[in-house]
Amino acid sequence: MAPAIIDGFMSSLLSHDQTTFFHSERLVRIVDAIAQEVGLDGDSLIEAREAAAFHDLGKVEVPISILAKTDILTEDEFFTMKAHSALGADLILKASPDLWNISQGVRSHHERLDGSGYPDGLKGEEIPILGRIIAVADVFDALTHPRPYRQAMFSPESAIEYLQDNVLTSFDPRVVSAMCAIKDNIGFTY
């Protein structure tokens, strides 16, 4: 991806919502480690890093009043929030149609193996590997870091247990296994 596109996307995220920006920065490190553990390399590894950086890019289209809300989202607000993965994928494709794999990783990071995710209800191997990797990293980071509406919910160990408990229904077992292998090496303070 061209440096100007990367800088523009990251600048948009930072100026719209710092919480999302820093979450995305952490995800690049987690996804990079998971992707290497599952055997991605070369261009696939670069695409994994870029998809991780921009997995929440669509949140620039979500009002800050929703992103920073400290109460439970209404049904309409949750619908607006859920649109971020498809919106982000669209923004990436508008920047360059050559970024198809990255856009699909972004679009599919809320899909779940049993088809219960969004936006497309994909199941199992229908979900691109980048989406499956980002899903695990995203949930791990979300559980171990505070959000505007709550404190961190889990220790890293408890977050790993949550991921393991939801293998095959929500998460790819190979990706969860990779997360278990790298969790002590990602270097975050919780």
Backbone bond lengths (Angstrom), bond angles and torsions (degrees), N, CA, C in turn:
res aa  C-N    CA-C-N  psi(-1)  N-CA   C-N-CA  omega(-1)  CA-C   N-CA-C  phi
1 M - - - 1.452 - - 1.521 107.23 -
2 A 1.302 116.21 141.63 1.461 121.37 -178.52 1.532 110.57 -65.96
3 P 1.334 116.22 139.45 1.476 119.55 179.93 1.528 113.43 -55.38
4 A 1.326 117.74 -34.40 1.465 120.04 179.89 1.532 111.06 -65.45
5 I 1.323 116.27 -37.90 1.469 120.25 178.29 1.530 109.54 -66.98
6 I 1.326 116.33 -45.77 1.466 120.66 178.95 1.521 110.40 -58.69
7 D 1.339 116.43 -49.37 1.470 120.38 -179.48 1.522 111.21 -60.58
8 G 1.326 116.20 -41.96 1.469 119.74 179.85 1.521 112.43 -63.71
9 F 1.327 116.51 -45.31 1.460 120.22 179.11 1.532 111.04 -63.51
10 M 1.336 116.39 -46.08 1.471 119.52 -178.15 1.526 110.88 -65.82
11 S 1.318 117.18 -38.45 1.464 121.26 177.77 1.527 110.39 -63.35
12 S 1.332 116.32 -41.04 1.475 120.11 177.50 1.519 111.14 -61.29
13 L 1.335 116.44 -44.83 1.467 120.30 179.28 1.525 111.35 -62.65
14 L 1.333 116.25 -47.27 1.460 120.47 -177.35 1.516 111.47 -62.69
15 S 1.316 117.46 -43.19 1.463 119.09 -177.52 1.525 112.35 -73.13
16 H 1.345 117.23 -25.42 1.463 119.33 -178.96 1.525 112.77 -85.36
17 D 1.336 117.16 -42.65 1.465 119.61 -175.55 1.526 110.32 -159.22
18 Q 1.325 117.07 107.12 1.464 121.30 -177.40 1.528 112.55 -63.85
19 T 1.322 117.75 -34.88 1.459 120.44 178.81 1.527 110.42 -59.41
20 T 1.318 116.67 -46.32 1.458 121.52 178.88 1.533 110.68 -65.01
21 F 1.319 117.07 -41.06 1.462 121.50 179.56 1.533 110.79 -59.14
22 F 1.342 117.36 -50.60 1.459 119.90 -177.16 1.530 111.88 -69.61
23 H 1.335 116.65 -34.07 1.466 120.88 173.49 1.534 109.46 -60.20
24 S 1.314 117.33 -43.86 1.462 121.73 179.91 1.524 111.43 -65.03
25 E 1.316 117.13 -39.13 1.466 120.12 176.80 1.531 111.10 -61.98
26 R 1.331 116.72 -43.35 1.473 119.27 177.92 1.520 110.60 -63.87
27 L 1.331 116.49 -38.89 1.459 119.64 -177.88 1.521 112.57 -63.29
28 V 1.321 117.56 -33.18 1.464 119.28 178.19 1.527 109.65 -58.27
29 R 1.309 117.82 -44.47 1.468 121.27 -179.89 1.522 111.92 -66.25
30 I 1.325 116.49 -42.99 1.461 119.84 -179.49 1.527 110.85 -66.67
31 V 1.327 116.13 -48.00 1.467 120.82 -178.84 1.527 110.51 -63.34
32 D 1.313 117.09 -40.07 1.468 120.40 178.30 1.531 109.95 -57.60
33 A 1.321 116.20 -46.95 1.474 119.90 -178.75 1.528 111.39 -66.67
34 I 1.324 117.92 -43.48 1.463 120.85 178.51 1.526 110.24 -63.25
35 A 1.315 116.32 -46.55 1.463 120.82 -176.86 1.528 110.80 -59.94
36 Q 1.322 117.01 -42.03 1.458 119.41 177.02 1.530 110.88 -64.74
37 E 1.331 116.23 -39.78 1.465 120.56 -179.07 1.527 111.90 -64.28
38 V 1.352 117.42 -33.97 1.472 119.72 178.85 1.529 111.97 -86.89
39 G 1.338 117.21 -0.56 1.445 120.45 172.61 1.517 117.15 101.67
40 L 1.328 118.17 8.28 1.461 118.22 176.15 1.526 108.99 -73.47
41 D 1.323 115.35 145.14 1.455 119.94 175.93 1.527 108.72 -152.66
42 G 1.319 116.82 178.74 1.462 121.49 177.42 1.516 112.51 55.82
43 D 1.342 115.62 -136.03 1.462 121.30 -178.04 1.525 112.19 -61.05
44 S 1.329 117.84 -34.38 1.472 120.89 179.67 1.525 111.10 -63.35
45 L 1.310 116.84 -37.76 1.463 121.02 178.82 1.528 110.49 -69.96
46 I 1.315 117.00 -40.10 1.468 120.58 176.69 1.522 109.83 -62.68
47 E 1.330 116.73 -43.91 1.473 120.35 178.54 1.526 110.95 -62.62
48 A 1.318 118.11 -37.74 1.467 120.99 178.33 1.525 110.20 -62.10
49 R 1.322 117.22 -45.45 1.468 120.80 179.06 1.525 111.23 -61.50
50 E 1.333 115.83 -44.42 1.462 119.39 -177.91 1.528 111.19 -68.87
51 A 1.308 117.59 -40.26 1.474 120.03 176.83 1.524 110.43 -62.90
52 A 1.328 117.33 -38.20 1.467 120.61 177.41 1.522 110.52 -64.16
53 A 1.323 116.57 -44.12 1.469 120.07 -179.42 1.518 111.39 -60.32
54 F 1.322 116.59 -35.35 1.469 120.45 -174.07 1.518 114.41 -109.71
55 H 1.343 117.12 15.35 1.464 119.18 -175.97 1.527 112.23 -60.71
56 D 1.327 117.67 -29.15 1.468 121.34 179.33 1.529 112.55 -109.05
57 L 1.323 117.68 19.62 1.462 121.48 -179.49 1.525 112.00 -55.15
58 G 1.313 117.03 -35.87 1.464 120.86 179.89 1.520 113.82 -61.46
59 K 1.326 117.08 -15.66 1.470 119.82 177.90 1.522 112.13 -68.00
60 V 1.334 118.73 -13.30 1.469 119.56 174.03 1.521 110.41 -66.64
61 E 1.334 116.99 -16.94 1.462 122.44 177.06 1.529 112.46 -94.33
62 V 1.324 117.00 -4.33 1.467 121.76 -179.98 1.532 107.77 -96.59
63 P 1.323 118.05 128.46 1.466 119.66 -179.29 1.530 111.92 -56.16
64 I 1.325 115.67 140.70 1.463 120.84 -179.96 1.531 110.53 -61.33
65 S 1.318 117.35 -26.44 1.467 120.31 177.79 1.531 111.18 -62.31
66 I 1.309 116.96 -28.14 1.471 121.28 176.13 1.523 110.04 -84.72
67 L 1.331 116.87 -45.87 1.465 120.41 -178.11 1.523 112.51 -61.16
68 A 1.321 116.82 -35.81 1.471 121.00 -175.75 1.527 113.08 -99.68
69 K 1.306 117.24 6.44 1.463 120.67 -177.15 1.525 110.70 -63.04
70 T 1.316 116.18 134.60 1.467 120.96 -178.43 1.529 112.52 -95.58
71 D 1.322 117.36 -7.60 1.463 122.05 176.90 1.524 109.92 -102.23
72 I 1.312 115.84 173.48 1.459 121.72 176.01 1.524 108.79 -63.78
73 L 1.331 116.43 138.18 1.458 120.99 178.99 1.522 110.63 -70.55
74 T 1.339 115.85 143.78 1.458 120.33 172.22 1.530 108.16 -70.65
75 E 1.303 116.86 170.29 1.461 120.89 178.63 1.527 110.79 -59.44
76 D 1.337 117.10 -43.79 1.469 120.93 178.78 1.529 111.61 -65.11
77 E 1.327 117.35 -40.78 1.463 120.88 178.60 1.527 110.90 -65.00
78 F 1.323 116.77 -40.47 1.461 120.23 178.81 1.530 110.40 -65.72
79 F 1.320 117.14 -38.92 1.468 121.45 176.24 1.526 110.22 -60.35
80 T 1.332 116.69 -44.08 1.467 121.74 177.34 1.522 110.42 -62.32
81 M 1.322 117.30 -43.85 1.465 121.30 179.65 1.523 111.08 -63.09
82 K 1.322 117.24 -42.60 1.466 120.98 -178.08 1.529 112.33 -63.43
83 A 1.306 117.77 -21.82 1.464 121.00 -178.77 1.531 112.28 -71.97
84 H 1.337 117.67 -12.10 1.471 119.17 -172.02 1.525 113.91 -61.90
85 S 1.318 118.52 -33.38 1.469 118.80 -177.75 1.532 111.27 -68.54
86 A 1.315 117.92 -42.23 1.465 120.70 177.47 1.529 110.84 -69.90
87 L 1.330 116.98 -39.44 1.463 120.42 178.13 1.529 111.18 -62.07
88 G 1.322 116.67 -43.09 1.458 120.64 178.56 1.515 111.87 -62.04
89 A 1.329 116.45 -43.91 1.466 120.50 178.46 1.525 110.49 -60.49
90 D 1.326 116.46 -41.47 1.463 120.34 179.00 1.528 111.62 -64.09
91 L 1.335 117.27 -41.62 1.466 120.48 178.37 1.535 111.01 -61.27
92 I 1.316 116.10 -40.35 1.469 120.58 -179.99 1.522 110.48 -66.25
93 L 1.320 117.46 -44.36 1.470 120.24 179.70 1.519 112.05 -66.56
94 K 1.335 116.87 -32.49 1.471 119.29 176.02 1.521 110.59 -66.83
95 A 1.327 117.29 -33.64 1.465 120.48 177.90 1.518 110.06 -67.29
96 S 1.340 116.99 -38.51 1.460 120.94 178.64 1.530 110.14 -169.68
97 P 1.329 117.15 121.85 1.464 120.09 176.10 1.527 112.86 -61.81
98 D 1.327 117.55 -17.87 1.465 121.39 178.20 1.528 112.30 -70.55
99 L 1.318 117.31 -9.12 1.468 121.57 -177.16 1.529 111.71 -95.65
100 W 1.330 116.62 30.65 1.463 122.60 -176.42 1.530 112.74 -54.74
101 N 1.333 117.94 -50.83 1.466 120.61 -177.30 1.527 111.16 -60.92
102 I 1.319 116.75 -42.13 1.473 120.78 178.34 1.517 109.69 -63.11
103 S 1.334 116.17 -45.83 1.474 119.66 -179.05 1.523 111.36 -61.14
104 Q 1.329 117.17 -37.55 1.463 119.51 -178.87 1.524 111.68 -73.22
105 G 1.329 117.81 -31.88 1.464 120.59 172.44 1.509 111.08 -62.86
106 V 1.335 115.86 -42.10 1.467 121.49 178.32 1.528 110.11 -65.90
107 R 1.315 116.40 -47.71 1.470 120.72 -177.64 1.526 112.12 -60.63
108 S 1.326 116.88 -35.84 1.469 119.97 -169.84 1.526 115.22 -99.13
109 H 1.334 118.96 8.37 1.466 118.71 -173.69 1.525 114.52 -72.36
110 H 1.331 118.01 -8.23 1.474 120.62 173.77 1.530 111.87 -109.48
111 E 1.318 116.74 10.38 1.465 120.10 173.20 1.527 108.19 -76.04
112 R 1.324 117.08 152.92 1.458 122.26 179.72 1.520 109.47 -127.48
113 L 1.322 116.88 148.89 1.469 121.39 -172.98 1.523 113.37 -54.74
114 D 1.326 117.26 -33.22 1.460 120.33 -178.01 1.533 113.31 -85.05
115 G 1.328 117.32 3.64 1.464 121.21 179.07 1.508 114.67 87.94
116 S 1.320 118.23 3.72 1.467 121.35 -176.16 1.525 113.49 -83.85
117 G 1.324 118.00 -2.35 1.460 120.93 -177.35 1.516 113.25 -85.62
118 Y 1.326 115.36 -167.60 1.465 121.83 -178.71 1.526 108.99 -144.07
119 P 1.315 118.92 159.82 1.469 129.16 13.57 1.525 115.02 -93.29
120 D 1.334 118.46 -10.08 1.460 119.95 -170.76 1.521 115.58 -112.01
121 G 1.332 118.51 -2.00 1.457 121.21 -179.57 1.520 112.88 64.45
122 L 1.334 116.72 32.77 1.468 120.57 179.10 1.524 110.08 -67.58
123 K 1.340 115.88 154.19 1.462 121.85 179.84 1.523 110.17 -126.12
124 G 1.320 115.96 148.61 1.460 122.93 170.85 1.507 114.33 44.47
125 E 1.341 115.20 -125.88 1.461 122.23 -176.06 1.526 112.98 -69.50
126 E 1.345 117.73 -10.17 1.468 119.17 173.96 1.529 110.22 -64.33
127 I 1.309 116.72 -26.48 1.458 122.06 -179.25 1.526 107.68 -78.87
128 P 1.329 117.47 123.81 1.469 118.99 178.98 1.532 110.96 -57.16
129 I 1.324 115.93 148.56 1.464 120.28 -179.27 1.526 111.19 -56.83
130 L 1.323 118.26 -36.81 1.468 119.11 178.71 1.526 110.76 -62.51
131 G 1.307 117.65 -39.68 1.461 120.96 177.36 1.517 112.08 -64.83
132 R 1.335 116.21 -39.74 1.467 120.21 179.37 1.531 111.46 -67.67
133 I 1.320 116.64 -36.97 1.465 120.04 177.83 1.525 110.56 -69.52
134 I 1.329 116.55 -47.08 1.466 120.07 -178.95 1.524 110.12 -63.13
135 A 1.320 118.19 -37.20 1.468 120.95 179.81 1.521 111.45 -56.89
136 V 1.326 116.92 -46.96 1.464 121.29 -179.02 1.525 110.29 -66.06
137 A 1.324 116.96 -46.61 1.462 120.77 -179.68 1.525 111.12 -63.71
138 D 1.329 116.33 -40.43 1.461 122.08 -178.74 1.528 111.27 -63.36
139 V 1.312 117.06 -46.87 1.466 120.92 -179.85 1.533 109.85 -66.67
140 F 1.317 117.78 -43.06 1.461 120.33 177.91 1.530 110.50 -57.02
141 D 1.324 116.68 -49.42 1.469 120.02 -178.71 1.529 111.44 -66.28
142 A 1.315 117.12 -41.28 1.470 120.38 -179.81 1.526 111.61 -62.63
143 L 1.321 117.37 -38.02 1.461 120.44 -179.40 1.528 113.02 -73.60
144 T 1.324 117.09 -27.14 1.466 120.53 -173.93 1.525 113.83 -102.50
145 H 1.324 117.14 2.74 1.468 121.22 178.19 1.531 109.89 -130.90
146 P 1.320 116.63 149.85 1.466 119.66 -179.37 1.522 112.32 -68.48
147 R 1.294 114.80 157.45 1.458 124.28 173.55 1.537 106.82 -124.95
148 P 1.328 117.91 165.79 1.469 118.81 -179.89 1.538 112.98 -56.68
149 Y 1.329 116.55 -28.35 1.457 121.10 -174.91 1.526 113.86 -98.91
150 R 1.379 117.15 0.08 1.463 118.30 179.81 1.525 110.81 -168.42
151 Q 1.313 114.89 162.95 1.460 121.39 172.05 1.527 108.56 -79.80
152 A 1.314 116.42 171.61 1.467 119.62 174.71 1.528 107.93 -56.39
153 M 1.308 116.36 138.11 1.458 120.97 -174.42 1.525 113.02 -91.73
154 F 1.325 117.46 -30.06 1.451 121.05 -170.53 1.521 111.81 -135.83
155 S 1.309 115.26 153.66 1.463 121.35 165.61 1.529 106.45 -74.87
156 P 1.328 118.01 164.14 1.470 118.72 175.97 1.528 112.42 -55.92
157 E 1.324 117.32 -39.35 1.464 120.56 179.94 1.527 111.54 -64.52
158 S 1.334 116.84 -42.97 1.465 120.40 178.81 1.527 111.43 -67.70
159 A 1.338 116.68 -35.08 1.468 120.12 177.37 1.529 110.11 -64.87
160 I 1.321 116.83 -40.05 1.472 120.97 176.33 1.529 109.88 -61.67
161 E 1.334 117.04 -43.66 1.476 120.22 177.75 1.521 110.83 -59.78
162 Y 1.340 116.44 -41.94 1.468 120.47 177.94 1.532 110.30 -59.01
163 L 1.336 116.49 -47.12 1.460 120.08 179.04 1.524 110.68 -60.36
164 Q 1.337 116.96 -45.23 1.473 121.06 179.93 1.524 111.60 -63.00
165 D 1.327 116.82 -37.84 1.463 120.89 179.26 1.531 112.44 -67.08
166 N 1.333 116.23 -19.46 1.463 120.70 -176.86 1.529 113.72 -113.53
167 V 1.334 115.34 17.59 1.461 120.68 173.22 1.525 107.85 -64.38
168 L 1.278 116.09 142.47 1.466 127.00 179.24 1.519 113.71 76.94
169 T 1.326 119.77 -31.83 1.463 118.32 172.63 1.525 109.83 -84.77
170 S 1.324 116.46 -45.45 1.457 120.16 -177.76 1.522 113.76 -113.79
171 F 1.318 117.09 -40.36 1.462 120.87 -167.43 1.517 113.30 -121.59
172 D 1.330 115.36 145.60 1.450 123.79 178.01 1.533 109.47 -66.35
173 P 1.332 118.52 124.18 1.468 120.43 -177.41 1.527 113.77 -59.81
174 R 1.319 116.92 -36.41 1.468 120.04 179.55 1.524 110.79 -65.61
175 V 1.329 116.74 -37.52 1.462 121.23 -179.71 1.532 110.32 -72.71
176 V 1.317 116.99 -39.95 1.475 119.98 177.09 1.521 109.54 -64.57
177 S 1.311 117.47 -41.25 1.457 120.85 176.89 1.529 110.57 -59.62
178 A 1.323 116.83 -41.62 1.464 120.68 177.28 1.527 110.84 -64.54
179 M 1.333 117.63 -39.44 1.469 121.22 177.85 1.521 110.00 -61.62
180 C 1.313 116.72 -42.12 1.466 120.96 177.69 1.524 110.55 -60.45
181 A 1.319 116.63 -39.94 1.463 121.43 -177.32 1.529 112.59 -69.53
182 I 1.333 117.27 -31.13 1.476 119.33 -173.36 1.524 114.18 -104.21
183 K 1.323 118.57 -8.32 1.463 120.13 -169.98 1.526 114.01 -56.27
184 D 1.319 118.54 -33.28 1.450 120.47 -179.33 1.528 113.16 -80.96
185 N 1.318 115.91 -8.10 1.464 119.92 -176.50 1.522 114.32 -104.79
186 I 1.321 118.33 0.76 1.465 119.36 -175.31 1.529 112.63 -85.80
187 G 1.325 117.37 -13.03 1.449 121.18 167.84 1.510 117.60 70.37
188 F 1.305 119.15 36.25 1.466 121.21 176.25 1.516 110.10 -100.74
189 T 1.304 115.67 151.23 1.446 122.15 170.22 1.517 107.05 -97.14
190 Y 1.327 116.37 129.20 1.467 119.98 -177.02 1.499 110.64 -106.87
